[in-house]
Amino acid sequence: MKEVRSRFAPSPTGFMHVGNLRTALYEYLIARSLGGKFILRIEDTDRERYVEGAEAVIYNTLKTVGMHHDEGPDKDGGVGPYVQSQRLHMYRPYAEQLVREGKAYYCFCTKERLDSLKDNSTDEFSGGYDRQCRDLPQEEVQRLLDAGTPYVIRQKVPTTGSTTFSDAVFGDITVDNCELDDQVLLKSDGFPTYNFANVIDDHTMNITHVVRGCEYLSSTPKYNLLYEAFGWEIPTYVHLPLILGKNPDGSVSKLSKRHGSTSFEGLVNEGYLPEAVINYIALLGWCPKENREKFTLTELEQAFDVDGISKSPAVFDYDKLAWFNAEYIRAMDPAKFTEVAMPYFKAAIPEQEMDWALMAQILQPRVTNLKQIPEMISFFKELPEYDVALYTNKKSKTNTEKCLPTMEKAIAAFEALPEWNAVAIHDLLLNMAAEMGVKNGFVMWPVRIAASGTAVTPGGAVEILAILGREESLKRLNKGLEKIKAALA
């Protein structure tokens, strides 16, 4: 059985868009699920769009999500180079071969003439190339070559009949050859066109499965005609559905920056875990056979099947991604969560040392996105200004006046507390509520408000006081007491 070989061939033009990442993921999963190899090829010949440092983004993204390639620029498998700009010497011989075999030809038309064809398009002539050079006499071709006339090499596409190709997702698709123009294979500067280079690269790298977006469906007949011209085996095509984004009016359109972060790096910077992003992207156009949604990458390798890919566009739902993210955060080992959350802790409280393990313990069940952390814990750094009205709470059946004796009693008890830790603070407050004959909330509410200055906090009074420490806690409680007294004066 022939070895399955898939390839991810990104252009280093910036960030890793989620569409590109999904393509890479499906290429990777096809290889892994079928016991094959996953190849990384860098297509860097579009120098106008080249972005310095973008190659590092590609490597870092694949490494971060755990998609390790078997061959690539850094792992020679014997069919390199794996960087397109290092393969430029390979393309001309193949183009010249087709010319010799009468399957391609030299085209000497100037840019001005080609532009005029577009400007003068009619119902009978759509403005594509009119094949003027296709049947030039050999003597005229040689004369122009000898004169150094600039040229491109075009493929002789059949003008009658049709071309049919099979796609693993969309099935058989037939296109009339009269709708195809004589595509350029080699440009006047000697560089190959994207379509031509792809076919040569995929064949010489023994690629068996080509995964790309459905926007390339219309180009596929041109790829097939090239494979047929060379007499090469055609790979399995897997065209993926579009990824759409939700618009404010409820409609959908192709996913773009106006919908939110659309790159892997952007999503991670927004506080999403790489594992959650990969899990969610896997389901954008693919439906597993079993009724589940949460998969590790290893589990995806075992469960993935091309038959589960849908033809219908997928809608990128940031709320659903947030749900995945929350699920992954909850399931993290506490020590790992502390490590992952630490940069966000330090962003909010850069110069103070606290019980970060306890901070992580109260945040892990409550956070759905890591970027929420700095705002959630900002009150630990500095007590915000707050309205005394916060001491009134219907559920706890307390108000500013009732809080006065509670706070006085609590402060006196805390000042005499031998040890300052969560257990001791918890027992003190519960014993105090029992002695006063009130519910726990009656005591906990004013203490938490005084300690945090905010109505909604991660964790309750016990955890907040434990993290703040004795000195800062008593300072804040006394300030709260003063605020209550001033309001009642």
C-alpha positions as CSV (number, residue, x, y, z in Angstrom):
1,M,0.0,0.0,0.0
2,K,1.3,3.4,-1.0
3,E,2.5,5.6,1.9
4,V,0.1,8.5,2.7
5,R,1.9,11.8,2.5
6,S,0.2,15.1,3.2
7,R,1.7,18.6,3.2
8,F,1.1,21.9,4.8
9,A,2.5,24.6,2.5
10,P,2.0,28.0,4.0
11,S,3.3,31.3,2.7
12,P,5.2,33.4,5.3
13,T,3.0,36.4,5.0
14,G,2.1,37.2,8.6
15,F,0.1,35.5,11.3
16,M,-1.4,32.0,11.2
17,H,-5.1,32.5,10.3
18,V,-7.5,30.0,11.7
19,G,-8.3,28.9,8.2
20,N,-4.7,28.1,7.5
21,L,-4.4,26.4,10.9
22,R,-7.5,24.2,10.2
23,T,-5.9,23.2,6.8
24,A,-2.7,22.3,8.6
25,L,-4.6,20.4,11.3
26,Y,-6.6,18.4,8.7
27,E,-3.5,17.6,6.7
28,Y,-1.8,16.5,10.0
29,L,-4.8,14.4,11.1
30,I,-5.1,12.7,7.6
31,A,-1.4,11.7,7.9
32,R,-1.6,10.5,11.4
33,S,-5.0,8.7,11.1
34,L,-3.7,6.7,8.1
35,G,-0.2,6.0,9.4
36,G,1.4,8.4,7.0
37,K,3.8,11.4,7.0
38,F,3.1,15.1,7.5
39,I,5.3,17.4,5.4
40,L,6.0,21.1,6.0
41,R,6.9,23.1,2.9
42,I,7.4,26.9,3.0
43,E,6.1,28.7,-0.1
44,D,8.1,32.0,0.0
45,T,8.3,33.1,-3.6
46,D,5.8,35.9,-3.3
47,R,8.4,38.4,-2.1
48,E,6.0,41.3,-2.1
49,R,3.8,39.7,0.6
50,Y,6.7,38.2,2.5
51,V,6.8,39.3,6.2
52,E,10.0,39.1,8.2
53,G,9.7,36.7,11.1
54,A,6.6,35.0,9.6
55,E,8.4,31.7,9.2
56,A,9.1,31.6,12.9
57,V,5.4,32.1,13.5
58,I,4.7,29.0,11.4
59,Y,7.2,26.9,13.3
60,N,6.1,28.2,16.7
61,T,2.4,27.7,16.0
62,L,2.9,24.1,14.9
63,K,5.1,23.4,17.9
64,T,2.7,25.1,20.4
65,V,-0.3,23.0,19.3
66,G,1.7,19.8,19.1
67,M,1.6,19.2,15.3
68,H,5.1,17.9,14.7
69,H,6.1,17.5,11.1
70,D,8.0,14.5,9.8
71,E,9.8,16.3,7.0
72,G,10.5,20.0,6.3
73,P,13.2,22.6,6.1
74,D,14.6,21.4,9.4
75,K,14.0,17.7,8.8
76,D,15.3,16.4,5.5
77,G,13.4,13.5,4.1
78,G,15.2,13.2,0.8
79,V,12.8,15.1,-1.4
80,G,13.9,18.7,-0.5
81,P,14.6,21.5,-0.6
82,Y,11.4,22.2,1.4
83,V,11.6,26.0,0.9
84,Q,10.2,27.0,-2.5
85,S,12.7,29.8,-3.2
86,Q,15.4,27.1,-3.0
87,R,13.6,25.0,-5.6
88,L,13.5,27.6,-8.4
89,H,16.0,25.7,-10.5
90,M,13.5,22.8,-10.7
91,Y,10.6,24.4,-12.5
92,R,11.9,25.6,-15.9
93,P,13.0,22.1,-17.1
94,Y,9.4,20.8,-16.5
95,A,7.9,23.8,-18.4
96,E,10.4,23.3,-21.3
97,Q,9.5,19.6,-21.4
98,L,5.9,20.5,-22.0
99,V,6.9,22.9,-24.8
100,R,8.9,20.2,-26.5
101,E,6.0,17.8,-26.2
102,G,3.6,20.3,-27.7
103,K,1.6,20.7,-24.5
104,A,2.8,24.2,-23.8
105,Y,4.0,27.2,-25.8
106,Y,5.9,30.4,-25.6
107,C,3.7,33.5,-25.3
108,F,5.3,36.8,-26.3
109,C,2.3,39.0,-25.7
110,T,3.1,42.3,-23.9
111,K,1.4,43.4,-20.7
112,E,-0.2,46.2,-22.7
113,R,-1.8,43.8,-25.1
114,L,-3.1,41.6,-22.3
115,D,-4.5,44.6,-20.5
116,S,-6.3,45.7,-23.7
117,L,-7.9,42.2,-23.9
118,K,-9.4,42.7,-20.5
119,D,-10.7,46.2,-21.4
120,N,-12.3,45.0,-24.6
121,S,-14.1,41.9,-23.3
122,T,-17.5,41.1,-24.8
123,D,-20.2,38.5,-24.4
124,E,-18.3,36.3,-26.9
125,F,-14.9,37.0,-25.4
126,S,-14.6,37.1,-21.7
127,G,-11.4,39.0,-21.5
128,G,-9.1,36.0,-20.8
129,Y,-6.2,35.2,-23.0
130,D,-7.1,34.9,-26.7
131,R,-4.4,32.3,-27.5
132,Q,-2.7,34.5,-30.1
133,C,0.7,32.8,-29.6
134,R,-0.6,29.3,-29.3
135,D,-0.1,28.4,-33.0
136,L,2.8,30.7,-34.0
137,P,5.0,29.1,-36.7
138,Q,8.2,27.6,-35.2
139,E,10.3,30.0,-37.3
140,E,8.6,33.0,-35.7
141,V,9.0,31.6,-32.2
142,Q,12.7,31.0,-32.8
143,R,13.1,34.5,-34.3
144,L,11.5,36.1,-31.2
145,L,13.6,34.0,-28.8
146,D,16.8,34.9,-30.7
147,A,15.8,38.5,-30.4
148,G,15.5,38.3,-26.7
149,T,11.8,39.1,-26.7
150,P,10.3,38.6,-23.2
151,Y,8.0,35.6,-22.9
152,V,6.0,33.4,-20.6
153,I,5.2,29.8,-21.0
154,R,1.6,28.8,-21.2
155,Q,-0.1,25.4,-21.1
156,K,-2.1,24.3,-24.1
157,V,-5.4,23.6,-22.4
158,P,-7.8,21.5,-24.5
159,T,-10.5,23.8,-26.1
160,T,-13.1,21.0,-26.4
161,G,-14.5,18.4,-24.1
162,S,-14.4,18.6,-20.3
163,T,-12.3,17.9,-17.3
164,T,-13.7,15.9,-14.4
165,F,-12.0,15.6,-11.0
166,S,-13.0,13.9,-7.8
167,D,-12.9,15.5,-4.4
168,A,-13.2,13.6,-1.1
169,V,-15.7,16.2,0.2
170,F,-17.6,17.5,-2.8
171,G,-17.5,14.4,-5.0
172,D,-17.1,14.5,-8.8
173,I,-17.0,17.9,-10.5
174,T,-17.0,18.5,-14.2
175,V,-15.8,21.6,-16.0
176,D,-16.0,22.4,-19.7
177,N,-12.5,23.0,-21.0
178,C,-13.8,25.9,-23.0
179,E,-14.2,27.7,-19.7
180,L,-10.5,27.4,-18.9
181,D,-7.8,29.7,-20.3
182,D,-4.2,28.7,-21.2
183,Q,-2.7,29.2,-17.8
184,V,0.8,30.7,-17.4
185,L,3.3,28.1,-16.1
186,L,6.4,30.2,-16.1
187,K,6.4,33.9,-15.8
188,S,8.6,36.3,-17.8
189,D,11.0,36.7,-14.8
190,G,11.5,32.9,-14.7
191,F,9.4,32.4,-11.6
192,P,6.7,29.7,-11.7
193,T,3.1,30.5,-11.1
194,Y,1.5,29.3,-7.9
195,N,-0.5,26.5,-9.7
196,F,2.5,25.2,-11.6
197,A,4.9,25.2,-8.7
198,N,2.3,23.4,-6.5
199,V,1.9,20.6,-9.0
200,I,5.7,20.1,-9.5
201,D,6.4,20.3,-5.7
202,D,3.6,18.0,-4.7
203,H,4.6,15.4,-7.4
204,T,8.3,15.5,-6.6
205,M,7.6,15.3,-2.9
206,N,5.3,12.3,-3.4
207,I,2.3,14.0,-1.9
208,T,-0.8,11.8,-1.9
209,H,-3.4,14.1,-0.2
210,V,-3.9,17.8,-0.9
211,V,-6.1,19.7,1.5
212,R,-7.1,23.3,0.8
213,G,-10.1,25.7,1.0
214,C,-13.0,25.2,-1.3
215,E,-12.1,28.5,-3.0
216,Y,-9.6,26.5,-4.9
217,L,-12.2,24.2,-6.4
218,S,-12.3,26.2,-9.6
219,S,-8.5,25.9,-10.0
220,T,-8.5,22.1,-9.6
221,P,-9.2,21.3,-13.3
222,K,-6.0,23.2,-14.2
223,Y,-4.0,21.1,-11.7
224,N,-5.4,17.9,-13.2
225,L,-4.6,18.9,-16.7
226,L,-1.0,19.4,-15.7
227,Y,-0.9,16.0,-13.9
228,E,-2.3,14.5,-17.1
229,A,0.1,16.4,-19.4
230,F,3.0,14.9,-17.4
231,G,1.4,11.5,-17.1
232,W,1.5,11.7,-13.3
233,E,-0.8,10.2,-10.7
234,I,-3.4,12.7,-9.4
235,P,-3.4,13.1,-5.6
236,T,-6.5,12.8,-3.4
237,Y,-8.1,16.3,-3.2
238,V,-9.8,17.4,0.1
239,H,-11.5,20.8,-0.3
240,L,-12.7,22.3,3.0
241,P,-15.8,24.4,3.5
242,L,-15.5,28.2,4.2
243,I,-15.2,29.5,7.7
244,L,-17.7,32.3,8.3
245,G,-18.1,34.9,11.0
246,K,-21.3,36.2,12.6
247,N,-22.2,39.8,11.8
248,P,-23.9,42.2,14.3
249,D,-27.2,42.0,12.3
250,G,-27.2,38.2,12.5
251,S,-26.0,37.5,9.0
252,V,-22.8,35.7,8.3
253,S,-19.8,36.5,6.0
254,K,-16.3,35.2,5.4
255,L,-14.4,35.3,8.7
256,S,-12.4,38.5,9.0
257,K,-10.9,40.8,11.7
258,R,-14.1,42.6,12.1
259,H,-15.5,39.5,13.7
260,G,-12.7,39.3,16.3
261,S,-9.3,37.7,16.5
262,T,-8.8,35.5,13.5
263,S,-5.2,34.3,14.0
264,F,-3.9,31.6,16.3
265,E,-1.5,34.1,17.9
266,G,-4.3,36.6,18.3
267,L,-6.6,34.1,20.0
268,V,-3.9,33.0,22.4
269,N,-3.2,36.6,23.2
270,E,-6.9,37.0,23.9
271,G,-6.6,34.4,26.6
272,Y,-7.6,31.2,24.9
273,L,-5.6,28.0,25.5
274,P,-3.9,26.4,22.5
275,E,-5.6,23.1,23.3
276,A,-9.0,24.7,23.3
277,V,-8.4,26.5,20.0
278,I,-7.2,23.3,18.2
279,N,-10.2,21.3,19.6
280,Y,-12.6,24.0,18.4
281,I,-11.0,24.4,15.0
282,A,-11.1,20.7,14.4
283,L,-14.9,20.9,14.6
284,L,-15.2,23.8,12.1
285,G,-16.4,21.6,9.2
286,W,-15.8,18.1,10.7
287,C,-18.3,16.0,12.6
288,P,-17.0,13.0,14.6
289,K,-18.8,9.7,14.4
290,E,-19.2,9.5,18.2
291,N,-21.4,12.0,20.0
292,R,-18.8,14.1,21.7
293,E,-17.0,17.5,21.3
294,K,-14.0,17.5,23.5
295,F,-10.8,15.9,22.0
296,T,-7.2,16.1,22.7
297,L,-4.9,16.2,19.7
298,T,-4.0,12.5,20.2
299,E,-7.7,11.6,20.4
300,L,-8.3,13.6,17.2
301,E,-5.6,11.5,15.5
302,Q,-7.5,8.4,16.3
303,A,-11.0,9.7,15.6
304,F,-10.5,11.8,12.4
305,D,-12.0,10.6,9.2
306,V,-12.3,12.6,5.9
307,D,-15.9,11.3,5.5
308,G,-16.9,13.5,8.4
309,I,-15.9,16.7,6.6
310,S,-19.0,18.8,5.7
311,K,-19.6,20.7,2.4
312,S,-21.5,23.4,4.3
313,P,-19.7,26.5,5.6
314,A,-18.8,26.5,9.2
315,V,-19.5,29.5,11.5
316,F,-16.8,30.6,13.9
317,D,-18.7,31.1,17.2
318,Y,-16.6,32.9,19.8
319,D,-19.1,31.9,22.5
320,K,-18.5,28.3,21.7
321,L,-14.8,28.8,21.8
322,A,-15.2,30.4,25.2
323,W,-17.1,27.3,26.4
324,F,-14.3,25.0,25.1
325,N,-11.7,27.3,26.8
326,A,-13.6,27.1,30.1
327,E,-13.8,23.3,29.9
328,Y,-10.0,23.1,29.3
329,I,-9.2,25.5,32.2
330,R,-11.4,23.5,34.6
331,A,-9.7,20.3,33.6
332,M,-6.1,21.6,34.0
333,D,-3.9,20.3,36.8
334,P,-3.9,23.1,39.5
335,A,-0.1,23.5,39.3
336,K,-0.3,23.8,35.5
337,F,-3.1,26.4,35.8
338,T,-1.0,28.4,38.3
339,E,1.9,28.3,35.8
340,V,-0.2,29.4,32.8
341,A,-2.0,32.1,34.8
342,M,1.1,33.6,36.4
343,P,1.8,36.1,33.6
344,Y,-1.7,37.4,34.1
345,F,-1.3,37.5,37.9
346,K,1.9,39.5,37.4
347,A,0.2,41.8,34.9
348,A,-2.3,42.9,37.5
349,I,0.0,42.7,40.6
350,P,3.5,43.1,39.3
351,E,5.4,44.0,42.5
352,Q,3.7,42.1,45.2
353,E,4.2,38.5,46.3
354,M,1.0,36.6,47.3
355,D,-0.2,33.1,47.8
356,W,-0.5,32.5,44.0
357,A,-1.5,28.9,44.5
358,L,-4.6,30.0,46.6
359,M,-5.2,32.7,44.0
360,A,-5.2,30.1,41.3
361,Q,-7.5,27.9,43.3
362,I,-10.2,30.5,43.6
363,L,-9.9,31.6,39.9
364,Q,-9.7,28.2,38.1
365,P,-13.4,27.4,38.6
366,R,-14.5,30.9,37.6
367,V,-12.4,31.9,34.7
368,T,-13.4,31.2,31.1
369,N,-10.6,33.2,29.5
370,L,-7.2,33.9,30.9
371,K,-7.4,37.6,29.9
372,Q,-10.2,38.1,32.4
373,I,-7.7,37.5,35.3
374,P,-6.1,41.0,35.6
375,E,-9.4,42.8,35.9
376,M,-10.8,40.1,38.3
377,I,-7.9,40.5,40.7
378,S,-7.0,44.1,40.3
379,F,-8.5,45.0,43.7
380,F,-5.7,42.9,45.4
381,K,-3.1,45.4,44.2
382,E,-5.0,48.5,45.4
383,L,-8.3,48.9,47.2
384,P,-10.6,50.8,44.7
385,E,-12.8,53.7,45.8
386,Y,-16.3,52.3,46.5
387,D,-19.7,53.5,47.6
388,V,-20.8,52.6,51.1
389,A,-24.1,51.5,49.5
390,L,-22.3,48.2,48.7
391,Y,-22.7,47.2,52.4
392,T,-26.5,46.8,51.8
393,N,-27.4,43.4,50.5
394,K,-30.9,41.9,50.5
395,K,-29.8,38.3,50.3
396,S,-27.5,38.6,53.3
397,K,-30.1,40.8,55.1
398,T,-27.6,43.4,55.9
399,N,-27.2,47.2,55.5
400,T,-24.8,49.9,56.5
401,E,-26.2,50.3,59.9
402,K,-26.2,46.6,60.7
403,C,-22.7,46.3,59.4
404,L,-21.2,48.6,62.0
405,P,-21.2,46.2,65.0
406,T,-20.3,43.3,62.7
407,M,-17.2,45.1,61.5
408,E,-16.2,46.2,64.9
409,K,-16.5,42.7,66.2
410,A,-14.7,41.2,63.2
411,I,-11.7,43.6,63.4
412,A,-11.2,42.9,67.1
413,A,-11.3,39.1,66.5
414,F,-8.9,39.3,63.6
415,E,-6.4,41.4,65.5
416,A,-6.3,38.7,68.2
417,L,-6.1,35.8,65.6
418,P,-2.9,33.8,66.4
419,E,-2.4,32.4,62.9
420,W,-3.3,34.0,59.6
421,N,-4.5,31.4,57.1
422,A,-7.6,30.4,55.2
423,V,-8.6,27.7,57.8
424,A,-8.2,30.1,60.8
425,I,-10.1,32.9,59.0
426,H,-12.9,30.6,58.0
427,D,-13.4,29.2,61.5
428,L,-13.3,32.7,63.0
429,L,-16.0,34.1,60.8
430,L,-18.3,31.0,61.1
431,N,-17.9,31.0,64.9
432,M,-18.6,34.7,65.0
433,A,-21.8,34.2,63.0
434,A,-22.9,31.4,65.3
435,E,-22.3,33.6,68.4
436,M,-24.3,36.4,66.9
437,G,-27.1,34.1,65.9
438,V,-27.0,35.1,62.2
439,K,-26.4,33.4,58.9
440,N,-22.8,33.2,57.6
441,G,-23.6,35.7,54.8
442,F,-24.5,38.4,57.3
443,V,-20.9,38.4,58.6
444,M,-19.1,37.4,55.3
445,W,-20.7,40.2,53.2
446,P,-19.4,43.3,54.9
447,V,-16.0,41.7,55.5
448,R,-15.6,40.9,51.8
449,I,-16.8,44.4,50.7
450,A,-14.3,46.1,53.0
451,A,-11.5,43.8,51.9
452,S,-12.2,44.1,48.1
453,G,-14.2,47.3,47.6
454,T,-16.2,45.5,44.9
455,A,-19.5,43.6,44.8
456,V,-18.3,40.7,42.6
457,T,-15.1,38.9,43.4
458,P,-13.4,35.6,42.7
459,G,-13.7,33.7,45.9
460,G,-15.2,34.9,49.2
461,A,-14.1,36.8,52.2
462,V,-12.0,33.9,53.6
463,E,-9.8,33.5,50.4
464,I,-9.4,37.3,49.9
465,L,-8.2,37.9,53.4
466,A,-5.9,34.9,53.3
467,I,-4.3,36.2,50.1
468,L,-4.1,39.8,51.3
469,G,-2.4,38.9,54.5
470,R,-2.9,40.2,58.1
471,E,-1.5,43.7,57.7
472,E,-3.3,44.6,54.5
473,S,-6.5,42.9,55.5
474,L,-6.7,44.9,58.8
475,K,-5.8,48.1,57.0
476,R,-8.7,47.6,54.6
477,L,-11.2,46.5,57.3
478,N,-10.5,49.5,59.4
479,K,-10.9,51.8,56.4
480,G,-14.2,50.1,55.7
481,L,-15.3,50.7,59.3
482,E,-14.4,54.4,59.0
483,K,-16.4,54.6,55.8
484,I,-19.4,53.1,57.6
485,K,-19.1,55.4,60.6
486,A,-18.9,58.4,58.3
487,A,-22.0,57.4,56.4
488,L,-24.0,57.0,59.6
489,A,-22.7,60.2,61.3
